[in-house]
Amino acid sequence: MAAFLHDPADSVLVLVDLQQNMMAAIGDGDAVLARARYLARCARLLGVPVLATEQIPSKLGPTAAPIAELLAEGSLFAKASFSCTRSLDFMDALRGTWRKQVVLAGVEAHICVLQTALDLRAQGFDVTVAEDATGSRNAARKQAGLQRALSGGCQTAHTESIVYEWLGDANHEKFREVLQATKEAPL
């Protein structure tokens, strides 16, 4: 698959298992959460749908508050499978967006994010893993997940690259709001 630019009219953001109880175990968990929040905030500003999943929330707890407060009603899906694609409710919602580009962020890069990325790619979606908004318990596992996603036909990108592709140019009506979000987001 050739690299592509992200089109806000054809993109959907999927946040995978950004649950408060899990983030403490993730390498640079606070930074991953902050970058995912930045991505979700900008997606909302630019009309990109945001879907999110929780891995067995009865055991692993709810989505972290900084993410949960940005989610629209009906956009959060509980799952037990590692790949989000095995959740029928999630897939119905994703297909219901009629969008082909999926931006993934979340945890863990080498398990749930990877399996979701490969499954979505196999189903014909164009998939990008937002590398700075994705984490694992350690850097080696994260890197292994990102490498395997690349080998499977997905691409990786920095959150700012994705956001500014959605934005398109400095004349966009939401440019100042996106710029402000970028300035407020931790590096």
C-alpha positions in Angstrom: 0.0 0.0 0.0 1.3 3.4 -0.9 1.4 6.1 1.7 -1.6 8.4 1.7 -2.7 11.8 3.1 -5.5 11.8 5.6 -8.8 13.3 4.3 -11.1 14.5 7.1 -14.2 13.6 5.0 -12.9 10.0 4.7 -11.3 9.5 8.1 -12.4 8.0 11.4 -10.4 8.0 14.6 -10.4 4.8 16.7 -9.1 5.0 20.3 -8.3 1.5 21.5 -8.5 0.6 25.2 -7.3 3.9 26.8 -8.5 2.8 30.2 -7.2 4.6 33.3 -6.2 1.3 35.1 -4.1 0.2 32.1 -2.3 3.5 31.5 -0.2 3.2 34.6 1.5 0.1 33.2 2.1 1.7 29.8 5.6 3.1 29.0 5.1 6.9 28.8 1.4 6.3 29.6 0.8 10.0 30.4 2.3 11.1 27.1 0.4 8.5 25.1 -2.9 9.6 26.8 -2.1 13.3 26.2 -1.3 12.7 22.5 -4.5 10.6 22.0 -6.5 13.4 23.7 -5.0 16.0 21.3 -5.8 13.8 18.3 -9.4 13.3 19.6 -9.9 17.0 20.3 -8.7 17.9 16.8 -10.8 15.2 15.2 -13.9 16.6 16.8 -13.0 20.2 15.7 -12.6 18.9 12.1 -15.7 16.7 11.9 -13.8 13.4 12.0 -15.9 10.7 13.9 -14.2 9.3 17.0 -14.9 5.7 18.2 -13.4 4.1 21.3 -13.2 0.7 22.8 -12.7 -0.7 26.3 -11.2 -4.1 27.0 -13.4 -5.9 29.6 -14.3 -2.7 31.5 -15.8 -4.6 34.4 -12.2 -5.8 35.2 -9.9 -3.2 33.7 -12.0 -0.1 34.5 -13.4 2.7 32.4 -11.8 4.9 29.7 -9.5 7.5 31.2 -11.4 10.7 31.9 -9.4 13.0 29.6 -10.6 10.8 26.7 -14.0 9.9 27.9 -15.1 13.5 28.2 -14.4 13.9 24.4 -16.5 10.9 23.3 -20.0 11.3 21.9 -22.8 9.2 23.2 -22.9 5.8 21.6 -19.3 5.9 20.5 -17.7 3.7 23.2 -17.8 -0.1 22.8 -16.9 -2.8 25.3 -15.1 -5.8 24.0 -13.4 -9.0 25.2 -11.6 -9.8 21.9 -8.2 -8.3 21.3 -9.0 -7.0 17.8 -11.8 -4.4 17.8 -13.1 -5.9 14.6 -14.5 -8.9 16.5 -17.0 -6.6 18.2 -20.0 -6.5 16.0 -21.3 -3.3 17.6 -18.0 -1.6 16.9 -17.9 -2.8 13.3 -21.4 -1.7 12.7 -20.5 1.8 14.0 -17.3 1.9 11.9 -19.0 0.8 8.7 -21.9 3.2 9.5 -19.4 6.1 9.1 -18.9 5.2 5.4 -15.3 6.2 5.8 -12.3 4.2 4.5 -9.3 5.7 6.4 -8.9 4.6 10.0 -6.5 6.3 12.3 -5.7 4.1 15.3 -4.3 5.1 18.7 -4.3 3.4 22.0 -2.8 0.4 23.8 -1.2 -2.0 23.5 0.6 -1.4 20.3 1.7 -5.0 19.9 -1.6 -6.6 20.9 -5.0 -4.9 20.5 -3.8 -2.0 18.3 -1.8 -4.4 16.0 -4.6 -7.0 15.7 -7.1 -4.3 14.9 -4.8 -2.7 12.4 -4.1 -5.9 10.5 -7.8 -7.0 10.6 -9.0 -3.6 9.3 -6.3 -3.7 6.6 -7.4 -7.2 5.5 -11.0 -5.8 5.2 -9.9 -3.1 2.8 -9.5 -0.1 5.1 -6.5 2.3 4.8 -5.0 2.2 8.3 -2.6 4.5 10.1 -1.3 4.0 13.6 -0.6 7.2 15.4 2.7 6.3 16.8 3.0 8.9 19.6 -0.6 8.2 20.8 0.0 4.5 20.9 1.9 2.6 23.6 2.9 -0.7 25.2 4.4 -1.7 28.5 7.8 -1.1 27.1 9.5 0.4 24.1 10.6 -2.9 22.5 7.0 -4.2 22.4 5.7 -0.9 21.0 8.3 -0.9 18.3 7.6 -4.6 17.4 3.9 -3.7 17.1 4.5 -0.7 14.9 6.9 -2.7 12.7 4.5 -5.5 12.2 1.7 -3.0 11.3 4.0 -1.5 8.7 4.8 -4.9 7.3 1.1 -5.7 7.2 0.4 -2.8 4.9 -0.5 -0.1 7.4 1.3 3.2 7.9 2.4 5.1 10.9 2.4 8.8 11.5 2.8 11.4 14.2 -0.4 12.9 15.6 0.5 16.4 14.3 1.1 15.0 10.8 -2.4 13.5 10.8 -4.1 16.6 12.3 -2.5 19.0 9.8 -3.4 16.7 6.9 -7.0 16.8 8.1 -6.7 20.6 8.3 -5.2 21.0 4.8 -4.1 24.6 4.9 -3.9 27.7 7.0 -7.0 29.2 5.5 -9.2 26.5 7.0 -12.0 27.9 9.2 -10.7 25.8 12.2 -7.0 26.6 11.8 -6.8 28.9 14.8 -8.6 26.4 17.1 -6.3 23.5 15.9 -3.3 25.7 16.3 -4.4 26.5 19.9 -4.9 22.8 20.6 -1.4 22.1 19.2 0.1 24.7 21.4 -1.7 23.3 24.5 -0.9 19.7 23.8 2.2 18.3 25.6 5.1 17.4 23.3 
